[in-house]
Amino acid sequence: MTGGDVPNRPHYLGSDRLDDLARMITELTSELWILKDRNMVLEKLLAEAGVVTVESIDSYQPDAETAAHIAAERSALAARIFGAVLPNDQRLERELGTVHP
Amino acid sequence: MSTVSAQSDTRTPGQRIDQRGRAELEFVVALRTGMTSALRSQVRRRIEESGVLDRDTVDTSDIVSVREAVDPLVEASAAHRFQAATLRWSREISTARGVQAFDRSRERLETLAVPSSPVEDFTGGEVPRYWSYEFHATEGGWDGHEHMGFVHHEMVYHYLLTKIYGGGGDIFALRRAFADRAPAQAYRSIVDLGCGTGQYTLKLAEAYPDARITALDLSQSELNYAKRRSEDAGLDIAFRRAAAEKTGLADGSADLVTSYILLHEMPPHAIRSVFDEAFRLLEPGGHVHFGDVGAYAGRSGYDAWNDDWDAEHGNEPWWRLAATTDIAQIAREAGFVDVERYELLPGGHPMGTTARKPEEA
């Protein structure tokens, strides 16, 4: 094994914290792309196997129960992400379920 | 389940990684060829329009002054800072993710990576200090994984760099052109220093099919994959693990000592030692023929700045010294004559250095 001398990691965006955030966002985008790519592969293989078609996914209309389930998940995701800028006590209250989004 | 049998699989070994690895490396390509290069073009325009590098007065051999003039300008640019951060991210993750992709499919890929037997180690466990540096922001250095040679060649080079730098073309064609440019029509005994995974070595074998070729490097994993590649190509090349400045080969045993992009991976004192070693290895009248980075003095203001900035931020610790050291003078001091320095591509990078050992030496 080599690699004894590891240089310092440079920073570019004015503060180490901003560089860390940029790395996190780039990493998340990479992960998002890997999932999107996999989803496209899945759709293709499922269509080839006659399980579903891309058209059937695109034209799918959720029934009332499924629509409610999707809406709840969507609200929770939006609340978690945009709630990240809220003051600590409000975020904590939300996590504890003492307030509703 | 794949319907492609092993026999009919025309993919290169690096393309046989799993979906995650493929998507992950393709994302890096998209980032580098799309966003990063677009932002770099903006940065270049900003530098050129600013006038800080006046075409008529800029002295690119004084790279410290060039950096002092340009760095504050680009550091004030959000486009530069953002592309720099993204470029750095891609460099830091590329090899590591290639290694992970290899390990996930190790059972399948290892059979494509190993030679008939490992390359023999002639270093006696002594490797130069400069070699331990983590070049190119790769985790663990040249031998950070036992199959780093496969990962570098098949994943980083074939999967990423050919797409990022090659425009879909053959980025290895320049190695063949450089091999052809050696002064003699034919050679009998060629030594390739710092052969890596054999990218240049195999081009030498194409150019001089009757020559006996000895190729050496310090990385065991790169050598092993070079040997595997040469076996797959049906070639008989002698590989050995040894430093370019301490080959252990016999005096006067070669008529061509050559390398491609080795010298900028070592400090100037080691470059001198490599020329001395080449002189010792060559028979009288033999040629030394080294291709490496362009001298800053022959680059435009922007290119010199960009080479140096990129070298610093891509962990190329010796590039600046190689690009500002008088390589021709080192060749002459080693005893060579007819020393030529010339550019291999318009713009001054890369550059070749070719010289002859005198008949009377």
Interface residues (C-beta under 8 A of the other chain):
Chain A: M1 T2 G3 G4 D5 V6 P7 R9 P10 Y12 L13 G14 D19 A22 R23 T26 E27 T29 S30 W33 I34 D37 R38 V41
Chain B: Q19 R20 R22 A23 E24 E26 F27 V28 A30 L31 R81 F82 A84 A85 T86 R88 W89 E92 I93 V127 W131 S132 Y133 E134 E139 G140 G141 W142 D143 G144 H313 N315 P317
